Amino acid sequence: MNILVTGGAGFIGSHVAERLMKEDHSVSVLDELNDYYSPSLKRKNLEEIGLAGSDRFHHGTICDERLVAEVFAKERPDAVIHLAARAGVRPSLEDPLLYEHANVRGTVTLLEACRRAGVRKFVFASSSSIYGVANRVPFSEEDQTNLPISPYAATKIAGEKLCYTWAHLYGLDVVCLRFFTVYGPRQRPDLAIRKFIEAIDAGRTIPVFGDGSSGRDYTFVDDTVQGILAALHHQTRYDIFNLGNSSPITLTRLIEVIEHALSKKAVIDRLPDQPGDVPITYADISKAQRLLGYHPQTSIGDGIARFVEWHRRRVTA
């Protein structure tokens, strides 16, 4: 297949593009290399997957209708894996208009480009944050998602609804994937696991918001990528799946696992709970198991050990 990956220079996107190329798909990437975190890290990702300097990499924003149309005309994709977005719950509280523009307008721009170019398959990266403060766990795709507690979450709900509209009106085959706290090599530097590993290894203090009892369904990136590729081949008009590990752990336990992998103790700075944070994420993955053959293989201990190995290779390179 000929596949366009938006956000393909980022953490998850670069892993997706790399796996697709290994499976002999034709891959192109559209990414604006924005400064949410250092663009040099994204360029390094492109180097690692062999697309730096390639004419299959297109530099620009998904909100630019003319550029997106040009990319579609040149690449003629059979499918789009849409991972590009302004990410992060906390930053969305500071600049909600930016998040609305990138995540909502950008998704509409891509959906329209698919309609006009006759692209049949669209895979949309949603988020576990859409569940908000859920009244039951684990989170099921059948749960109501009408009470988001951050602008980021609200934009992801909007993206899912827009995808349904285009599927209903224009016959686009769409799969929405709700990611649960993905981690692993190339992870964004603002996310907890990478921040903690780098700080603890360097002997710096780590900020811990709340009492450490919050729980997250940490999912290793290889498992998430497996789910994304399965969704690419899932025959449906419109469907939604959770992609998690279905084994949430507390923040306190996460720090203990990292300490064990590094053989170093953390120095913790206790801070108040952050607005927009949910107390727990916990994926019911039975639907993805049944219909996608999705079966995450990586325990938190193994995943953190692999992350630490990557971190230390990078530091000593």
Secondary structure by P-SEA (a helix, b strand, c coil): cbbbbcccccaaaaaaaaaaaaaccbbbbbbcccccccaaaaaaaaaaacccccccccccccccaaaaaaaaaaacccccccccccccaaaaaacaaaaaaaaaaaaaaaaaaaaaacccbbbbbbccccccccccccccccccccccccaaaaaaaaaaaaaaaaaaccbbbbbbbbccccccccccccccaaaaaaaaaabbbbbbcccccbbbbcccaaaaaaaaaaaaacccccccccccccccccaaaaaaaaaaaaccccbbbbbccccccccccccccccccccccccccccaaaaaaaaaaaaaaaaac
